[in-house]
Amino acid sequence: MNNYATEARRRGRSLLVVEGDHEKNELFWLVFKCYPELHVDMENIWIYGTNIYMLYEDIIREYGDDWENEWTDIDLPFVISKKKNLENLCYKNDFTNIILVFDYERHDLQFSADKILRLQNYFSDAADMGKLYLNYPMIESYQHLKSLPDEEYINRKISVSLQPGSKYKELVRNESVIEKAVDFPHRIEDLLAGTRYRIEDADKRQICCDKILNISNDSEMERSLEEILRVVDDDKKARTLKYQLKDWIEKVGYTHENRTYWKHMREVIGEIVCHNIEKAYVIQHEDRNDSNDRKLKEQFEQVDLSQILNVQNEVSQDMENGFIWVLNTCIFLIPDYNFRLIA
């Protein structure tokens, strides 16, 4: 027996269950850095490690085939903590909000339009059973903007025949105007820790990264970098590193706006959210002209994730000629928390 039952329940926490490492350590790490108002601790982001269809099977094993009937109370934290063999089992009552983020993955051999729709219909309330956000065709859709703003994003779709998922990831890497900016903090970390500069002390490295990301002025950039990079013992290497970082910062462009990296990316993420709200509304209502006449908040309030899934299931049925609308819904957790964060 675990000792969890003897511990006080820690309410006021939000649990975020994600499919893989990218979601936790890149997208949501960045989102919660840029939007601290969301109050989600990284320790409360659980990597499920497999896809939505395996989650369905885990629920079936625990609750049976009629799991979504009104008398069944699905406890997702229990199901997932049990599967992950956590030392202390967790329960729904331990969390104020439960958020699930998974990929649509039409290409998966276990794909089932019925199963995924049952999950989307049931998990619709973060403060109750949990809320499921599906990404089409997968998580990388949040980066699939070719410019900012991107007027063509509203029409962007991919062929169902674009398989496996690695091909979509490659497409996004080749087309995205956002990918390098998202990856920027991790590139700095890898550069400092690498064989050339060998800043092995993790705390020193973290301080360096934080200071670099908080530079906000072009005219003072070189002086700031020289000060930050005093941790590099070799003067020649420090000078080389300074110019490399200067080039990287200029390409991301945040100092041109007299902003820190975090303020710049908060605006970028806000634009990603807005693009996806407008597109979700259009997919659901199939009327691009109508979307032009409605304010973004009104569009968002009418978004129905189950209706969108129905449309995606329908347009992707034909495995040769079908398509999937590129859409990221997990980013909606920001306006779901407070729409004014993106207003």
N, C-alpha and C positions, 0 to 999 in steps of 0.2 A: 504493500500500500504506500502511495506517495504521501508526503506530508503537506500537500497543498491545502487540504481541507482545514488545516489548523491555522492557515495564514489568513490575514485580513484580505478581503477582496479589494483589488485596486481599480475602482471605477474612474471614470474620466479619461480613459485611454481609448485611442482609436487603433484598431487592428487592420493592417493592410496585408492581404494575402496576394502574392504575385507569382507569376509562372516561373520566372527565371532571374538570373543574376543581373541582366541588363536593366530590368525594371527597377530592381532595388538599388543597385550601386551606380546607375547612371541617371535614368529619368527621374525617379522619385527622390533620390539624393539631391538632385538639382532643384526640383520643384520645392522641396521643403527648405532648402537653403534660401531660395528666392522668395518663398511665401512662408515665413516663420509663423504667421498667424494661424496656420493650419494645425499646429501643435501635434505633429506625429513624430514620435521617437523612432530612430532607425532600428532600435531593438524590437519594436512592434511591427516591423515589416518582415513577414515570413515568406521565404521562398518555398513554394510548394514543390517545385522541381519536375513537374510533368504537366500534361495539358488538361484542358477542361473536361475532356471525356473520361479521363482517369478519375477526376474529382467526382463525376457522376457515378462511376462504379463504386467509389468509396462510400458515397452516400447510400447507394443501394445496399451495400454490405451491412451498413449500420442500421438502416431504417426500413429496408424492404422496397419492393417495386412500387408501392403506393405512398411513397415518402412525402409527396406534396399535398396529400389530403389535409383538410383543415384541422384535424385533430392531432396531426404530427407536428412536433416542435423541433425542427432541425437545429442542432447545436454545432455549427461549423467549426468554431475553435476547438471543440472536443474532438470532432472527426479528424481535423488536421493535426492537432498536437498528438493524438494517438498514432496516426500514420507516421509522423516524424519521430516517434519514440522520444518525445521530450521528457526530461526528468520529472517535470511537474505538468500534469495535464491542465489545460485551460478550458474555460467554459464561456458560453455566451454572456453570462452575467458579469464576467470580468471586464467587459468592454462596453463603452458607450456607443461606438460605431464600428461596424464591420464592413470592410470594402474588399471586393474581389476584383482582380484584374487579370484577364486571360485573353488569349488570341482566338480568333475565329477558326483559323486553320482548316479551311475547307479541304485542303489537300491531304489531311491526315486520314489514314486507313480506318480509324475509328469514328470518323465524322458521322454525325447523325443530326439531321435538321430537327427531328422531334426532341431528342435529348437536350440539345442546346437551347431550344425554345422553352422547354419545361424549366430549365435552370434560370433562364432570363426572366420568365414570368414569375417564378417563385422568389428569387432574390432581387427584390425591388425596393427595399427599404433598409438603409444603412443602420438605422437606429433600432431595427427589429431583427429579422433573420440575417440581414446583410444585403449589400447592393452589389450587383454584378455589372462591371463595365467590360464590354467586349471590344477588341481592336481588330479592324479589318484592313488587310488580311492578317496583320500581326502588329506587335507593339511598335515596330519601326515606322508605322504610318505617321506618327507625330512629327517625324523629320522630313516627310515627303512634300516639302515646299521647295519650289525651284527659285523663288524670289520672295521678298517681303515688301509689300503684300504680293500674293500670288493669285491673280485673277482667274487662272486656269484650274486652280485646285478644286473648285466646285464641280468640275467635270472629270476629275481624275479617277480613273478606274484601271484595274489590271485584269488581264485574261485569266480565267480559271486554269488554263493550261500552263501558266507560269509556275512551275513546280521544279524542285522542292522549295521550301521557304528560303533557303540560302540564296536563290536567284532573286527573290524580292529584296532581300537585304542588300545584295550587290547593286540592284537597280537604284535603291534609295541612296546608297553611298555615292553613286555616280551623279545623281540628280539633285541631291539636297544642298540647299544653301545654309542649312542649320547644323548639319552633322559635325563640322569641325569646331563650331562654337560650343556645342554640347560637350564635346570630348576634351575641350581645352584644359580644364583643371587636371584631368587625368594625364594628359600629355605632359604638362609641367611636372607633375609628380614623378612620372616615369623618367623624364629627362634628368631630374635632379638625383634620382636614385640609381641611375644607370652607371655603366662601367666607366664612362668618361669623367663624370663629376663626383660620383660616389659620396653623396651626402647621406651617410648611413644612419645617422641619428634621426629617427622618425619625427621627434618633436621639433627639431631644427628645420627639418624638411617641411613640416606642416606650417610652421611660422613663415617660412619663405613663400610657400604657395599662397597663404592668406594675404600676405603683404603685396604680392604681385597682382593678385586678383582685385585688390583694393586700390591700385593705382588708378587715378581718374583724370590725369592731365597730361596731354601730349608734351607740353613744354618742360615738364618736370620729370618725364619718364626716365631719361637716361640717368639723371642724378639719383632718382629713387631706386632704380635697379642697381646702381653701383653700391648704394648703401645696403640694400637687401643681400647682395651677393658677396658681401665680405666673409660669409661663411665658407666660401670656396678658397682654399689655401693658396692655390696657384693663380697669380695675377693674370697671366696670359689666358688661362682657361676661363677665369672670371670675366675677362673682357670679351672673349668669344661668346660666352653664355649670355652676356648682356645684350649683344647685338642679335643673337638668335631669338631671345625672348622679345626684344623690341620688335623684330619682324613679325613674330607670332601675334603680339598684342595689336599691332597695326592692322593685320589681316582680319582679326576678329572685330576690331573697330570701336571698341567701347570707349577708349580715351578720346576719340575724335568728338564724342558727344559730351565730354566732361562727366562721364559716369564710370562707376566701378563696373567690374564684370557682372556682379550680382544685379545691379540696377538695370544694366543692359539686358541681361537674360530674363529678368522679370518681365520686361516689355516684350521680348521675343516670345516668351511662353504665353503672355496675354494675347498676342497675335495668333499664335497656334490655336488657342482656345476659341477665339472669335471665328477663325476660318472653319473650324470643325462644328461649331454651333450652326452657322449658316448652312453648311453642307448637310448636317444631320436633318435640319428642317426641310431642305429641298428633297433629300432622299425620301423622307417620310411623306411629304405632300406632293411630290412630283410636279412642282410648279415653281420654276425659277423666277418668273415675273412677280409672283406673290411675295417671294422673299424680299424683294427690293422695297416693298411697301411696309414692311413690318420691322419694328425696332428689334435689336438683337435680344433684349431681355424677353420680349414677347415670344420670339422664336424659341428661345431656350425653355421657357415655361411650357411650351407645347411639345417639346421633344419627348417621344415615347420610345424607349430603347427596344421594347418588344416589337413594335411596328417596324422599326428599322431592321431588326433581325429578320422579320418576315420578308421584307423587300430583298434583303441580301440573299436569303435562302432561295427566293424565286429567281432572281436574275443570274444566280450562279449554278442553276440546276444542270444546264447543258455543259458537259465536261470539255467539249471542243470549242463551242462558240459563246459560252457563258462568260460573265465577268463579275468582279467584286468591286463595289465602290470603295475607294481608299477613304478610310474614316478612322479617327482615333476618338474613342469616347472616354477613356480613363482620365483624360485631361479635364473632363467635366467635374471631377471631384472638387476643383477650385471654385467654380461658380455655384456648385451645389452647396458648398460651405457658406459662401457669401458672394453673391454676384458682383457686389461693389469692388471686389478685389481686381476685377478685370475691366471695370467701367472707366 
